[in-house]
Amino acid sequence: MGEILVLAEHRRGEIRDVTWEMLTRGRELAKTLDAEINVALLGKDVDHFAEALARNSNKVFLIDDARFEIFNSENYQAALAPLLTERRPLLTLISHSSMGMDLAPSLAARLRMPLATDCIGIDLEGTAWSVTRQLFGGKINATVSFSRQGPSMATIRSGAFQITEGDSLNGQIIPLPSPLSDGALAKRFLEYVEAALGDIDITQADILVAVGRGIKGVENIPMAKELADAVGGTLACSRPVVDKRWLPKSCQVGTSGKTVRPKVYIALGISGAFQHMAGMKGAATIIAVNKDPKAPIFNIAHYGIVGDLFKVVPVLKEKVEGLRQR
Amino acid sequence: MNIIVCIKRVPETAEVDLLIDKTGKDVVKSGLVFDLNEWDSYAIEEALLLKEKHGGRVTVLSMGGEESNESLRKCLAMGAEDAIRLSDPAFDGSDGYVTARILAEAIRKLPYDLILTGTQAEDDGYGQVGVAIAEILGIPHASLVNKVEIVDRKMKVHRELEAGLEEILELDLPAALTIQTGINEPRYVSIMGIRKVSKKEITALGASDLALKTEEVGLLGSDIRTEKIFLPAVGKGAELLEGNPEEIASKLFDILKDKGGLA
């Protein structure tokens, strides 16, 4: 009887959803294997987290130390490397978030444990793991296997699994002594900073006109703004537009920007990276304009126009202005 | 300040209809346009900005065949001093960890204060190599970095977390950082600029130069392997609006009126 171990992710007093997503999938897999589903929880005064996690797991390994209050990959690795070495879980699940991306590659390298990152699916082929990942920004999926048997690690994309509430497992909370030494860290947390708020709050808009890489240049932003004005909407954008400084960060929709739920979301030249879609898939109606008929955005859009946004947008603007004046 | 930047040449696929090749494990590469991985273009720019401020040298490393020289030369044209290509038939099929191992063995031979990589590659997106290099070399790291400042051999970096939150960290040098897009504005390289560096020698190193055994690298040494690739299942999909721009605009107007409360 082995175990599947999920690393709980929390920040500023909240367990992050991806933890429950990993637990849901981990629990299903553990059941198939007749294995335990266990959790590693590192934190300071997080007994209430441990109790919540224990309902969905067999064991919660709780390491309480003030130095775990804020994530630091050095401290996490110092605690998890010995834990994984001792317990040898069949599979360790860590989120593919800013935390997991900073931790998993070095922890796996330290332990020489096979690691598959950013997984959107994880299944069993007999007793071997078979994971699903995306390539080329979500245009292609890949099935990936581990070439060695034994303990493996996977990082899981946020939102890849639905959370389901099973019966309580009444798991046992097992406090472990903190293995952290008093030595100085080579990496030290100083503070959190919030992104600057813009003049306009895109989360409050009923209609958003969002532009992506397909807008091609800062000189074309006014065209999209005119459409937004014509429909009484607000201008927003995907990450590449902010990276290129064509619009401010406060306009950005997606995991590293804002999550929006407008009545209508018009995506212009946005291919649909998952980080973007995670921020706007809750829109009531999604309209996408893109040249590429296979752009992932069309999978979640309600209405699609396969075509050149530079031809569609000016005509639409004229039409709206004309019809609204009637 | 000696800065190493690890880069990758990748196909541009944003508006391309990708096809799966006969092996079923890769896409058809012929006809695709290749360029420097987008994240890496921000990493090389950041290295050059730091060099311009603090002095030193920028060395670019890339694992790949001779075609990778194209991306290495682009970095030389941007202002890097040296370029090294890690190339060996035995390297084929290397996963993220093994790629990190090969790069780390090459870096060990060089003086370095800072190692920069892109946060991830546009093609396989493992996002693993930069952080694994740090672990192999025994130096601190920070991923998803969108700001770097160096004062008195101490480095302050901003890491991008979720939902607009950032954290500020202090790191001892040497260190490795994985660079996020948007940290800077990568400089433009003209064809003339690339022509100027076309004669510049690019050192090539193989497995034996790095004291790596062939069974440690490539597919043989790798922990994970791609079994097959396939097109993602298409969701319910969008209702496509067709017609001339006028007709499409009329339909869109109706949808906006109906769903968006357009008066």
Interface residues (C-beta under 8 A of the other chain):
Chain A: R11 I70 S73 E74 H96 S97 S98 M101 D102 A104 P105 S106 A108 A109 R110 M113 P114 L115 A116 T117 D118 S130 R133 Q134 L135 F136 G137 G138 K139 I140 N141 A142 T143 V144 S145 F146 S147 R148 A186 K187 R188 F189 L190 E191 Y192 V193 E194 A195 D206 I207 R213 G214 V231 G232 G233 R239 P240 V242 D243 K244 R245 K249 T255 S256 G257 K258 T259 K263 V264 S271 A284 T285 I286 I287 A288 K291 D292 K294 P296 F298 N299 I300 A301 H302 Y303 G304 I305 V306 G307 K311 V312 V315 L316 E318 K319 V320 L323 R324
Chain B: P11 T13 A14 E15 V16 D17 L18 I20 V27 G96 Y97 A100 T119 E122 D123 D124 G125 Y126 G127 Q128 V129 G130 V131 A132 A134 E135 I136 I139 P140 H141 A142 S143 L144 K156 H158 R159 E160 L161 E162 A163 G164 L165 E166 E167 I168 L169 E170 L171 D172 A175 T181 G182 E185 S222 D223 I224 R225 T226 E227 K228 I229 F230 L231 P232 V234 G235 K236 G237 A238 E239 L240 L241 P245 E246 I248 A249 S250 L252 F253 I255 L256 K259 G260 G261 L262 A263
